[in-house]
Amino acid sequence: MAILIDDARWPAHGRLWAHLVSDDNLDELHRFARAHQIPRRAFDLDHYDVPEESVERLISGGAEHVSGHELVRRLIASGLRVTARERRGH
């Protein structure tokens, strides 16, 4: 079980954002987020969006830094990935 974080590359609201996921289960992800003061509103079905300035703190707190490709690969392998189609409700 691991909590994974990628590089902050996704622009929104005037800043860059990274993704925080679990490669095992959402309970683990929510516990980690709660322990590191990431608000529940940052959760987006299978990941948390976290601002660039939080990335180093989360890595220091135990998140494994991986590439965006690796993060998605491991999220899919975990069975937790929510596809674009599922996000649209189809």
ROLUMKOL-233399 format. One record per atom (N, C-alpha, C): residue number from 0; residue in three letters; atom name; x, y, z. Coordinates in nm, 2 decimals, always signed. Layout:
N
NUM; ala; CA; X; Y; Z
...
//
This chain:
90
0; met; N; +0.08; -0.12; +0.00
0; met; CA; +0.00; +0.00; +0.00
0; met; C; +0.09; +0.12; +0.00
1; ala; N; +0.05; +0.22; -0.09
1; ala; CA; +0.13; +0.34; -0.09
1; ala; C; +0.04; +0.46; -0.13
2; ile; N; +0.08; +0.57; -0.08
2; ile; CA; +0.02; +0.70; -0.12
2; ile; C; +0.11; +0.76; -0.22
3; leu; N; +0.06; +0.80; -0.34
3; leu; CA; +0.14; +0.85; -0.45
3; leu; C; +0.11; +0.99; -0.48
4; ile; N; +0.21; +1.07; -0.52
4; ile; CA; +0.19; +1.21; -0.56
4; ile; C; +0.27; +1.23; -0.69
5; asp; N; +0.21; +1.30; -0.78
5; asp; CA; +0.29; +1.34; -0.90
5; asp; C; +0.33; +1.48; -0.89
6; asp; N; +0.39; +1.53; -1.00
6; asp; CA; +0.44; +1.67; -1.01
6; asp; C; +0.32; +1.76; -1.03
7; ala; N; +0.33; +1.88; -0.97
7; ala; CA; +0.22; +1.98; -0.99
7; ala; C; +0.24; +2.04; -1.13
8; arg; N; +0.15; +2.00; -1.22
8; arg; CA; +0.16; +2.04; -1.36
8; arg; C; +0.03; +2.09; -1.41
9; trp; N; -0.08; +2.08; -1.33
9; trp; CA; -0.21; +2.10; -1.38
9; trp; C; -0.26; +2.24; -1.33
10; pro; N; -0.27; +2.34; -1.43
10; pro; CA; -0.31; +2.47; -1.39
10; pro; C; -0.46; +2.49; -1.36
11; ala; N; -0.49; +2.56; -1.25
11; ala; CA; -0.63; +2.59; -1.22
11; ala; C; -0.63; +2.70; -1.11
12; his; N; -0.72; +2.79; -1.12
12; his; CA; -0.73; +2.89; -1.01
12; his; C; -0.60; +2.97; -0.98
13; gly; N; -0.52; +2.99; -1.08
13; gly; CA; -0.40; +3.07; -1.06
13; gly; C; -0.29; +3.00; -1.00
14; arg; N; -0.29; +2.87; -0.99
14; arg; CA; -0.18; +2.79; -0.94
14; arg; C; -0.17; +2.66; -1.01
15; leu; N; -0.06; +2.58; -0.97
15; leu; CA; -0.04; +2.45; -1.03
15; leu; C; -0.08; +2.34; -0.92
16; trp; N; -0.14; +2.23; -0.97
16; trp; CA; -0.19; +2.13; -0.89
16; trp; C; -0.13; +1.99; -0.92
17; ala; N; -0.11; +1.91; -0.81
17; ala; CA; -0.07; +1.77; -0.83
17; ala; C; -0.18; +1.68; -0.79
18; his; N; -0.16; +1.55; -0.81
18; his; CA; -0.26; +1.45; -0.77
18; his; C; -0.21; +1.36; -0.66
19; leu; N; -0.29; +1.33; -0.57
19; leu; CA; -0.26; +1.24; -0.46
19; leu; C; -0.35; +1.12; -0.46
20; val; N; -0.30; +1.00; -0.47
20; val; CA; -0.38; +0.88; -0.48
20; val; C; -0.33; +0.77; -0.39
21; ser; N; -0.41; +0.67; -0.37
21; ser; CA; -0.37; +0.55; -0.31
21; ser; C; -0.36; +0.44; -0.42
22; asp; N; -0.26; +0.35; -0.40
22; asp; CA; -0.26; +0.24; -0.50
22; asp; C; -0.32; +0.12; -0.44
23; asp; N; -0.40; +0.14; -0.33
23; asp; CA; -0.47; +0.02; -0.27
23; asp; C; -0.62; +0.05; -0.23
24; asn; N; -0.64; +0.16; -0.16
24; asn; CA; -0.78; +0.18; -0.12
24; asn; C; -0.81; +0.32; -0.08
25; leu; N; -0.93; +0.36; -0.09
25; leu; CA; -0.97; +0.50; -0.07
25; leu; C; -0.97; +0.54; +0.08
26; asp; N; -0.99; +0.44; +0.17
26; asp; CA; -0.98; +0.47; +0.31
26; asp; C; -0.84; +0.51; +0.35
27; glu; N; -0.74; +0.44; +0.30
27; glu; CA; -0.60; +0.48; +0.32
27; glu; C; -0.58; +0.62; +0.27
28; leu; N; -0.63; +0.65; +0.15
28; leu; CA; -0.61; +0.79; +0.10
28; leu; C; -0.67; +0.89; +0.18
29; his; N; -0.80; +0.87; +0.23
29; his; CA; -0.87; +0.97; +0.31
29; his; C; -0.80; +0.99; +0.45
30; arg; N; -0.75; +0.88; +0.50
30; arg; CA; -0.67; +0.89; +0.63
30; arg; C; -0.55; +0.97; +0.61
31; phe; N; -0.47; +0.95; +0.51
31; phe; CA; -0.35; +1.03; +0.48
31; phe; C; -0.39; +1.17; +0.46
32; ala; N; -0.49; +1.20; +0.38
32; ala; CA; -0.53; +1.34; +0.36
32; ala; C; -0.57; +1.41; +0.49
33; arg; N; -0.65; +1.34; +0.57
33; arg; CA; -0.69; +1.40; +0.69
33; arg; C; -0.57; +1.43; +0.78
34; ala; N; -0.48; +1.33; +0.79
34; ala; CA; -0.36; +1.35; +0.88
34; ala; C; -0.27; +1.47; +0.83
35; his; N; -0.28; +1.51; +0.70
35; his; CA; -0.20; +1.61; +0.65
35; his; C; -0.28; +1.74; +0.61
36; gln; N; -0.40; +1.75; +0.67
36; gln; CA; -0.48; +1.87; +0.66
36; gln; C; -0.52; +1.90; +0.52
37; ile; N; -0.55; +1.80; +0.44
37; ile; CA; -0.60; +1.82; +0.30
37; ile; C; -0.75; +1.82; +0.31
38; pro; N; -0.82; +1.93; +0.28
38; pro; CA; -0.97; +1.93; +0.29
38; pro; C; -1.04; +1.83; +0.21
39; arg; N; -1.14; +1.77; +0.26
39; arg; CA; -1.22; +1.67; +0.18
39; arg; C; -1.27; +1.73; +0.05
40; arg; N; -1.30; +1.86; +0.04
40; arg; CA; -1.34; +1.92; -0.08
40; arg; C; -1.24; +1.91; -0.19
41; ala; N; -1.12; +1.87; -0.16
41; ala; CA; -1.01; +1.85; -0.26
41; ala; C; -1.02; +1.71; -0.33
42; phe; N; -1.11; +1.63; -0.28
42; phe; CA; -1.12; +1.49; -0.33
42; phe; C; -1.21; +1.49; -0.45
43; asp; N; -1.16; +1.42; -0.56
43; asp; CA; -1.23; +1.42; -0.69
43; asp; C; -1.24; +1.27; -0.73
44; leu; N; -1.33; +1.20; -0.67
44; leu; CA; -1.37; +1.06; -0.70
44; leu; C; -1.26; +0.96; -0.68
45; asp; N; -1.14; +0.98; -0.73
45; asp; CA; -1.03; +0.88; -0.71
45; asp; C; -0.90; +0.94; -0.67
46; his; N; -0.90; +1.07; -0.65
46; his; CA; -0.77; +1.14; -0.61
46; his; C; -0.80; +1.27; -0.54
47; tyr; N; -0.70; +1.32; -0.47
47; tyr; CA; -0.71; +1.46; -0.42
47; tyr; C; -0.63; +1.55; -0.51
48; asp; N; -0.68; +1.67; -0.53
48; asp; CA; -0.60; +1.77; -0.60
48; asp; C; -0.53; +1.85; -0.49
49; val; N; -0.40; +1.86; -0.50
49; val; CA; -0.32; +1.94; -0.40
49; val; C; -0.23; +2.04; -0.46
50; pro; N; -0.23; +2.16; -0.40
50; pro; CA; -0.15; +2.27; -0.46
50; pro; C; +0.00; +2.24; -0.46
51; glu; N; +0.07; +2.30; -0.55
51; glu; CA; +0.21; +2.28; -0.57
51; glu; C; +0.29; +2.30; -0.44
52; glu; N; +0.25; +2.40; -0.36
52; glu; CA; +0.32; +2.43; -0.24
52; glu; C; +0.31; +2.33; -0.13
53; ser; N; +0.22; +2.23; -0.15
53; ser; CA; +0.20; +2.12; -0.05
53; ser; C; +0.28; +2.00; -0.09
54; val; N; +0.33; +1.99; -0.21
54; val; CA; +0.39; +1.86; -0.26
54; val; C; +0.51; +1.82; -0.17
55; glu; N; +0.60; +1.90; -0.14
55; glu; CA; +0.72; +1.86; -0.07
55; glu; C; +0.68; +1.82; +0.08
56; arg; N; +0.59; +1.89; +0.14
56; arg; CA; +0.54; +1.85; +0.27
56; arg; C; +0.48; +1.71; +0.27
57; leu; N; +0.40; +1.68; +0.17
57; leu; CA; +0.34; +1.55; +0.16
57; leu; C; +0.44; +1.44; +0.13
58; ile; N; +0.54; +1.47; +0.05
58; ile; CA; +0.65; +1.37; +0.03
58; ile; C; +0.72; +1.35; +0.16
59; ser; N; +0.75; +1.45; +0.23
59; ser; CA; +0.82; +1.44; +0.36
59; ser; C; +0.73; +1.36; +0.46
60; gly; N; +0.60; +1.37; +0.44
60; gly; CA; +0.50; +1.30; +0.53
60; gly; C; +0.48; +1.16; +0.49
61; gly; N; +0.54; +1.11; +0.38
61; gly; CA; +0.53; +0.97; +0.34
61; gly; C; +0.47; +0.94; +0.21
62; ala; N; +0.43; +1.04; +0.13
62; ala; CA; +0.38; +1.01; +0.00
62; ala; C; +0.50; +0.98; -0.09
63; glu; N; +0.48; +0.89; -0.18
63; glu; CA; +0.58; +0.85; -0.28
63; glu; C; +0.57; +0.93; -0.40
64; his; N; +0.68; +1.01; -0.44
64; his; CA; +0.68; +1.09; -0.56
64; his; C; +0.70; +1.00; -0.68
65; val; N; +0.60; +1.01; -0.77
65; val; CA; +0.61; +0.94; -0.90
65; val; C; +0.58; +1.03; -1.02
66; ser; N; +0.61; +0.98; -1.14
66; ser; CA; +0.56; +1.06; -1.25
66; ser; C; +0.41; +1.05; -1.27
67; gly; N; +0.36; +1.14; -1.35
67; gly; CA; +0.21; +1.13; -1.37
67; gly; C; +0.17; +1.00; -1.44
68; his; N; +0.26; +0.96; -1.53
68; his; CA; +0.23; +0.83; -1.60
68; his; C; +0.23; +0.71; -1.50
69; glu; N; +0.33; +0.71; -1.41
69; glu; CA; +0.33; +0.60; -1.31
69; glu; C; +0.21; +0.61; -1.22
70; leu; N; +0.18; +0.73; -1.18
70; leu; CA; +0.06; +0.75; -1.09
70; leu; C; -0.07; +0.69; -1.15
71; val; N; -0.09; +0.72; -1.28
71; val; CA; -0.21; +0.67; -1.35
71; val; C; -0.20; +0.52; -1.37
72; arg; N; -0.08; +0.47; -1.40
72; arg; CA; -0.07; +0.33; -1.42
72; arg; C; -0.10; +0.25; -1.29
73; arg; N; -0.05; +0.30; -1.18
73; arg; CA; -0.07; +0.23; -1.05
73; arg; C; -0.22; +0.25; -1.00
74; leu; N; -0.28; +0.36; -1.03
74; leu; CA; -0.42; +0.39; -1.00
74; leu; C; -0.51; +0.29; -1.08
75; ile; N; -0.48; +0.27; -1.20
75; ile; CA; -0.56; +0.18; -1.29
75; ile; C; -0.54; +0.04; -1.23
76; ala; N; -0.42; +0.00; -1.20
76; ala; CA; -0.39; -0.13; -1.15
76; ala; C; -0.46; -0.16; -1.02
77; ser; N; -0.48; -0.06; -0.94
77; ser; CA; -0.55; -0.07; -0.81
77; ser; C; -0.70; -0.10; -0.83
78; gly; N; -0.75; -0.07; -0.94
78; gly; CA; -0.90; -0.08; -0.96
78; gly; C; -0.97; +0.04; -0.91
79; leu; N; -0.90; +0.14; -0.87
79; leu; CA; -0.97; +0.26; -0.81
79; leu; C; -0.99; +0.37; -0.91
80; arg; N; -0.93; +0.36; -1.03
80; arg; CA; -0.94; +0.47; -1.13
80; arg; C; -1.09; +0.49; -1.17
81; val; N; -1.13; +0.62; -1.17
81; val; CA; -1.26; +0.66; -1.23
81; val; C; -1.23; +0.71; -1.37
82; thr; N; -1.29; +0.65; -1.47
82; thr; CA; -1.27; +0.69; -1.60
82; thr; C; -1.34; +0.82; -1.64
83; ala; N; -1.30; +0.88; -1.75
83; ala; CA; -1.37; +1.01; -1.79
83; ala; C; -1.52; +0.97; -1.82
84; arg; N; -1.55; +0.86; -1.87
84; arg; CA; -1.69; +0.82; -1.90
84; arg; C; -1.77; +0.81; -1.77
85; glu; N; -1.71; +0.75; -1.67
85; glu; CA; -1.77; +0.73; -1.54
85; glu; C; -1.79; +0.87; -1.48
86; arg; N; -1.70; +0.96; -1.49
86; arg; CA; -1.71; +1.09; -1.44
86; arg; C; -1.83; +1.17; -1.50
87; arg; N; -1.86; +1.14; -1.63
87; arg; CA; -1.97; +1.20; -1.69
87; arg; C; -2.10; +1.14; -1.66
88; gly; N; -2.10; +1.02; -1.59
88; gly; CA; -2.22; +0.95; -1.55
88; gly; C; -2.28; +0.86; -1.65
89; his; N; -2.20; +0.82; -1.75
89; his; CA; -2.25; +0.72; -1.85
89; his; C; -2.22; +0.58; -1.81
//
